[in-house]
């Protein structure tokens, strides 16, 4: 099959902006978003739909540039690593490539320029969400202060803006988390039309049904939270140094609660 028939779908956006939801929609529509993906969690009860290979490579790139998702390196610090990771990126893209495939990892919003030269017919779906909502979600999940979350959101949004300003002819679709939740059918139609995807009515319906109201997402998250907390308690009692300090405070592992 000729590579010019390929379509590569890249989901960009700050974490907690609906990137997992959009990747899940693509998966339900029949787009291969990865064979081995990160599992479910209380903060993502429907799943992350995040390819572990891209997740791990992006972590390596950011670490090499002396940063992380939470402490983004400068654009320049990332770009000077292009030769170091060129072979890894090419090998990964060639390994994953299908007729229609893609990946999602919010870190890609920072590293995308390293991937771009090797992508075949890329389609970008960019996820946005109100800054305060993202910050509140990060506070709940990671204990991140609201102002830090907003500042981080600004960095990711600016990097994405600069990327598309530099490469303005790239195909892209802008989506907003709040609109997806309110109008799921319209969101799925936009995604399907954007990548010109011919799919069955059954897959189309599954993609729409995948977008659950906030109340149902919360209930699913609550169910997953119970075994998660039990795991933290066991780990905290045996190896408390492995648990972040803010979580230790929440589940009260202080000596006063021990007999």
Beta strands, then each sheet from edge to edge (+ up, - down):
strand 1: 7-12
strand 2: 100-104
strand 3: 122-128
strand 4: 171-176
sheet 1: 2+ 1+ 3+ 4+
end
